[in-house]
Amino acid sequence: MRIADLAGDYALIVTGGTPNAIEATVIPGLPTAPGQHIYILVPTSTNTGPVTISVEGEPAVPIKSTFGTDLSANSILADVPQLLVWSVDHYALLTPAAVDADAILATVVAAKDDAEDARDAAVAAAAGVSLPSIVSGSAGKVLQVNAGETAHELVSVADVAARTFGLKALLSAADWADVRDATNVRDIASPLNARIAELAGTYPGCTIDATAWRGETVAEVDLFNGITAANIRLITGKLTLRKEMNQGVAGSGAFRRPSYLHWEMHGTVIKPLTAITGNVASPNDSEKSMVSSWLGQTTGTGAFNQKTVTVDNPAIFNVGARIAIEGLSADSTVAYNLSGNIDSSTLTINLSGSTLHTINGGHVYVQIDNEIILGAISTGGVMTVAQRGANGSTAASHTSGTPVYWSNSLVTTVMSVVGSVVTVSDAFPNHFTDAVIHVGAIGHKVSGEYLIDGEFDEGTGSPSAFYQCMGSVLSTGCTVSGRGVLRRAPFAGLFEYASAYNKISLDEVATIGRPSSNLGGGIWIFGQNLRTKVRCARLQNTVNACFIDDKSESAGLFGLERPNNQCSISIECATNLANGFGISGSRDSRIRFGFLSADVAGTINNNEGQRTSLLPDIRNNVVTIESDACGSGASGDVLNKDGNRVRRLSLSEFLTQVMLGSTNIPANGANDVNFSVPGSKVGAAVSVTPLFAPLGGIAVAYAYVVAPDSVKVGFTNSSGGDLAVAGNLLISVRNG
């Protein structure tokens, strides 16, 4: 019985080919959607194996069984109609004359094998998963990989979502009780340090709210001890932290900021431990700060003209950070000469040469021939050797008169860290083995309202085991903002050493330095800084206001002394200073004062005795003083040369209008009248223009500054009789 026609059926008419490679045409033509039709094929011969078919000259495609297997012999019989459908990339035979049982069985067995392989893989993977047990209190928690990436752990949904941790959640019950007990010393720095280190790895980007920690604490450890990178935000409140300065550890401080830390303070005060006495004056200790930034040091080995160094401690390196490799760059422009022969074991070396090229300090590398030597050099030119054959060089004999070159550190930037191999931005000028490498931090922040008080009293000299309130060595891309106050330090309020792209804003820097020794400055940008920018609202009671300098006799640090580039210091109001500003060893840098107090000197100088070397390309340094009460104010051997200049805007030309009251000018005589003109200075050029119509014969004979802020104007009368005049005068003053 016929039920219905097949919808959309097509006839495949054999036109040639072979039994196993059929050529055919299709009636009524190739369909646009071949998978939606049934095809009728009447073969002209019986197949002997797998079959292909080419329709309308198109590339041949297989004809397969409905199981997707190739056809066996006798599946297609001559003159026996066959039904086919299109299946992705082949025709499927719906009515084979012969069933290939072996092929079907093989397909089923292969599917079974695949399923068993998948089962075994799942069982093996499950065996490697360590899941925590479900216990009381597990409800509502989620599963995550632990900080060590060794197992899974359950954590609360709130912690994962908010990533804010209070002290109570972080500390043990006993430590939390100490925090809450107002009579307890409450030193929780050590347990908090441990949790900061843990959370920095487990919850990068989290916040630790430590505002519940109040009162005064003598911290036994640095809050960030042993941490090189902490992408966390630490909030402290009305807390006073006292801590010793880690004496004898170069580059150390009370609290050392690791990379990426954001320390937000709200009324926090940081002070030294009052029991510290004595004066740490070694040049290698110059980075001691109440709040410092310096990750540490390691050793490494590299080759000439290469950019990769194999290091002993790669964990302290971060991409983008600055590093300094000691004793690597010999400077032929900075030299002594040997005064006498030395052999390979000599440990006291006498030097001679120009004292203008000052190479001295407690930690200095020099190069003699091919040997690198580390030691301390006195101002008299005597080197006490600490290490012969440093940096993998060979100790050797050298003859009198041989040049002795200062060998400073190579400052470069980390580009990548792979295992123990660090790639940097600059090629090495020498081979080196086990050279000391100093590593800076990157991207840390300080914000909020805080006071860093060194409590220095020059009368007692105690405490003085530090140099500055806040300092950085080799830090990169770091910021300081908010209302920070730096006070009472023996050397510096802020000290930026060989840093790059730092932006620092302070509310006040006050009472800095040792006046009796003419030592110290409020703000120092020092030795190879690049684009460091400092702003300060108030600077007062400091020996010196600020410096942009390449080297100091009292602050050398492992060979970083070199010119600064494109740095700036902006101070809104600087008062009660012994001295003003200094630029020595800098290019394209700026100092700005909104107001600078009276009688302070400033220099732009290439010939100061403490510099590292003569720098003929000190250039384009500009000091702008918007308002001041200074005298001559500035000097220096490169002032007004090569773009180096001081702009005193208060000395620029200005105009003022004054009132001349009714004044009698005698006939054929002169009459002097004094006018108050604030800002006018003795020696200025003055001109006066009457703004009224003078009576016949009245004229201005002369005008000059008779005393600061006072202009004397002389009038003449050639009319032949006494005349009374009155009106406004326009006075132009050009201070020179």
Disulfide bonds with the S-S distance in Angstrom:
none
